[in-house]
Amino acid sequence: MSKLVIVESPSKAKTIQKYLGNGYEVIASMGHVRDLPKARLSVDVKDNFTPKYSIIKGKEKLVKELKEAAANSDGVLLATDPDREGEAISWHLAYILGLDEEALDRVTFNEITRTGVEEGMAHPRAIDLDLVNAQQARRILDRLVGYTLSPFLAKTIRRGLSAGRVQSVAVRMVVDREEEIKSFVPEEYWSIDAKLMAPPSKAAFAAAFYGDETGEIKISSKEEADRLFAELEQAEFLVGTVKKGKKNRSPAPPFITSTLQQEASRKLGFQARRTMKAAQELYEGVEVKGQGSMGLITYMRTDSLRISEDAIKDASAYIRDRWGEKYLPAKPRHFKSRANAQDGHEAIRPASIAITPEQVKDSLTGDQYKLYKLIWERFIACQMANCVLNTTQATITAGKYLFKASGFNVAFEGFTALYEESKDEEEKAGKDLPALQEGMKLKVKDLKGNQHFTQPPPRYTEASLIKTL
């Protein structure tokens, strides 16, 4: 006889079976086996909101097979996913199989690698009822909101409409933003932009009108812009102050679930569901040529920025070998999670730094490869040195008025040699200014006024909506 290990998916079962070997039988529960029946509310509102569970329709045969396997085993280990949902699945399995929920038969794997599986098997624990109850509360709220409001919407507005615990909040946010856009009253303003040259250089650089020595001047009409423009056309442009400095740019932290969804949306055009599907596959295990089935990333549902010391050491060693010592920060980077983060799991990172995206490209689907590359590069970059910029800021006098110009060049690329985070609103790319000296006379290549109007807040993209939620 052997011990029975129950996981959620067949691919995960296959990978874990490889690491456990003889003496264990690994079976998949195929997700939830017991849930609130769909045909009715299944929550007793009058009895402290008690849920009424039953075997999911179509899972009866599987449950029978699980009971038989458990009866013919030397013991059962519940190895469902290490989150609230996985904890609840283990709790339901314990009920169905007649297991003691206080027994030390719950194991979790932060990564589906030999090390991760051995670590999880070495530390069995009891089912965490706090996690189970958190999942139950969420499930009950889903049911109460959905089953109460959806029929009302379908009856009073339009057939097919539905409501939900998160869905309805998201709809409210989208509607509120649309109302903001509709009620927005644009205000006119003008800018005056100059293209200047510092002989003997023939390269033009941009400078923007700022105001005068008393402070910033906001130009709110064409008449005001024309008056200033007429004065500026007669003015001599001279370099005022020139301030040089250095600016450090730090890498973004490793991914958590929400930031992975946002970045995959911005960089890859993936919807959240597509991102999480590929991430689940990378976590559970894929067939890698010459190495068999293996998990490539740590657990992908996390809000923690914690990183294991072993992973940091591995990343540092890779960076040292690939780029050299100067690409490492003075000390390894540790990132602080938000105050309300659960910190149950590490940040999302490669299970093994040594497995580069290119090494497994031929073993992955297109989505899996793109997402693994994103996760791998983001994690390596987070342990690299800062990018260092040489900055120049100059004020330029034009009679009694002031223009401002700024530029930069890269003194040391640091982490940007590998990866840069995307933004919802991309920053305008800048470039370096020519060599400027105080009092230098500048040649005006172009001077023009531009009309603008203030813009309403933008509509949500999927990435920005996830971030706001």
Secondary structure as UniProt FT lines:
FT   STRAND          3..7
FT   HELIX           10..20
FT   TURN            22..23
FT   STRAND          24..28
FT   STRAND          34..35
FT   TURN            38..39
FT   STRAND          43..44
FT   TURN            45..49
FT   STRAND          50..51
FT   STRAND          54..55
FT   TURN            57..58
FT   HELIX           60..71
FT   STRAND          76..78
FT   HELIX           84..97
FT   TURN            101..102
FT   HELIX           114..121
FT   HELIX           129..156
FT   TURN            159..160
FT   TURN            165..166
FT   HELIX           167..183
FT   STRAND          188..197
FT   TURN            199..200
FT   STRAND          205..212
FT   TURN            213..214
FT   STRAND          215..216
FT   HELIX           222..233
FT   STRAND          237..249
FT   HELIX           257..263
FT   HELIX           264..268
FT   HELIX           272..284
FT   STRAND          286..288
FT   TURN            289..291
FT   STRAND          292..294
FT   STRAND          297..298
FT   HELIX           309..322
FT   HELIX           325..327
FT   TURN            339..340
FT   TURN            353..354
FT   HELIX           357..360
FT   HELIX           361..363
FT   HELIX           366..382
FT   STRAND          387..398
FT   TURN            399..400
FT   STRAND          401..412
FT   HELIX           414..417
FT   TURN            438..439
FT   STRAND          443..453
FT   HELIX           462..468
//
